[in-house]
Amino acid sequence: MPVQMQKNAETVKRLIRREAYSNLSKILKKTHPADIAYFYRFFTPQERAKLFSLLQEDIDKTAEVLANMEFIDVAQLLETIQPEKITKILQKMPPDDRVDVIGNLSEEIADAVMQLMKATETAEVEDLLGYDENTAGGIMNTEYLALNEELTTKDAIEVLHRSPDVEMFFYLYVVDDRNHLVGVISLRQLIVKPGNTKLESIMETEVISVHTNTDQEEVAQQVARYNILAIPVVTDDNKLVGVVSVDDTIDVLRDEATEDFLKMAGTGTEEIIEQSVFSSLKVRSPWLLASLAGGLIAANVIHSFESLLEQIILLSAFLPVIIGMGGNVGIQSTTLMVRGLATGRIDIKHIGKVLVKEIKVGFALGLCYGILLSVLALILANVGLLTSDSNTGIPLIGLIVGLGIFSSMFIATTVGTFIPLFFAKLKIDPALASGPFVTTAIDILGVGSYLIIASSLIN
C-alpha cells in the first residue's frame, strides 16, 4: 500500500476506534472512492461495518466506492442492509456493475431487489444477466450515446447537451434508423465542422467492434491493440447494444493475469488473507497431488538405477543440478508461452514456427551449460575438490554430467513450450499446463535422461 494511503487507512481506523464519526465523515468526503475501496480490504469485519454505515449517508459516494471493490465483497456488505437501501445504491451504479453485484447476491435478496427496481431497469438487468459474465455482453455498459447518421453536427451537439449523465469518450458512435452501427466520429470533428454538416459525410465507417459473445480477454486485447478508450458491442445483425470502456478492460486484464499466475503457481483461486486455513487447503491440495505423483515416479526412476548410483556415488551429487536447471529453463519457456498466448503476441496458427524456435533455444542453452558443467567438473577435479569413488574417471563423469544437463535443459525447453501450445490448440487454458504439470514432467524426463546417459556410457 502506498505510504500516503496507508496513513489515511490508519487515520480512519483510529477514528473508528475512538468513535469520532463526525471527523471520519469529513475525511470520507475528501477521500477518493477508489482509495476508500482499496484500503477497505485491510480492515476488520467490525471496522468495515462501521465504515459502511457511515458511507450510506451519501448514496452516490457509496455507489462509487462499491463499484471499485470486488463484487463478492460488495454483495456481502449489501446483504447486511434492507433491500430498499440496496436498490437505491444499485440504481446509482452503472448497469454492468449493477448486474455483477446482483449476480453475487443470494437468490432471495436478488429477487427482492429486482422487484423493487423500475420495470425498465429490471428488463435491462435481465438482458445483461442473459450474457455469460466473461463475455463482451457480460461486461458492457448499456448506458451509451449513439447518434443517428442523418443528424447534423449542430443537432448532435444539442443531443450531447441533453445527455450529461451518459458516459462519453473522445469519439461517438453513429447508427442508422434500425440502430445498426455504421460509423464513428470524434468529438473534435463534431466541434470543428460546420453546423449543417451531416454525420454520415464525416464519420469513419471502418469501426472496430466486438460481438456480444466475444470473450472478455479478447475484448481487452483489442482495446490494447488499437489503443482506444472504448469498443462498441454489437449483435449478429450489427445492432449496437453496448460499449466496453477502457476501465473495464483494465479490470479484465488484471483479473486474467491474476488467474493465469495463480494457475501457474498451482492454485486455482486467489487466497485472500481472510480465507480460512481449511479453504486454502482445499484449493492447494488437488494441485499438489500432481507434484506428489510426479515425485513418486521420479523416485521410482532413480530407484531403478540404484546399482549404478551405488557404484558411482558422485553421480548422485549432480542430481539437484540436473533437476534445478531443467525446472528453471522449463518454467521460463512456459511463462513466455502462456504470456504470449494471453496477450495475443503468439498466434496458435504458427505453432510449428514457435516450437522450432524454442527448441533451438533449448538446444543452445543445453549445449552451453553442458560444456560449462563438464569443464567445471574437470577444474574441480584438478584442484582436488572433486574425486571419484570408483574406477570411472573424472573426465567420463564430466562428460556424463555435461550430456545430462544438455538433455535435461533441451527436454525442459521442449516440454515447457509444447504443453501450453498443445493446451491452447485444444481450447484449454494454457496456464493449466504450468506449475506442477510442467515441472513434474521435466523432473521425470530430466532425471531419466541423465541416468540413461550415465548407464550407457559407463557400460
Buried (B, 14 or more C-beta within 10 A) or exposed (E): EEEEBEEBBEBBBEBBEEEEBEEBBEBBEEBEBEBBBBBBBBBEEEBBEBBBEBBBEBBEBBBBBBBBBBBEBBBBBBBEBEBEBBBBBBBBBBBBBBBBBBBBBEEEBBEBBBEBBEEEBBEBBEBBBEBEBBBBBBBBBBBBBBBBBEBBBEBBBEBBEEEEEEBBBEBBBBBBEEBBBBBBBBBEBBEEBEEEBBBBEBBEEEBEBBBBBBBBBBBBBBBBEEEBEBBBBBBEEBBBBBBBBBBBBEBBBEBBBEBBBBBBBBBBBEBEEEEEEEEBEEBBEEBBEBBEEBBEBBEEBBEEBEEBBEBBEBBEEBBEBBBEBBBEBBBBBBBBBBBBBBBBEBEEEEBEEBBEEBBEBBBEBBBEBBEEBBEBBBEBBEEEEBEBEEEBEBEBBBBBBBBBBBBBBBBBBBBBBBBBBBBBEEEEBBBBBBBBBBBBBBBBBBBBBBBBBBBEEBE
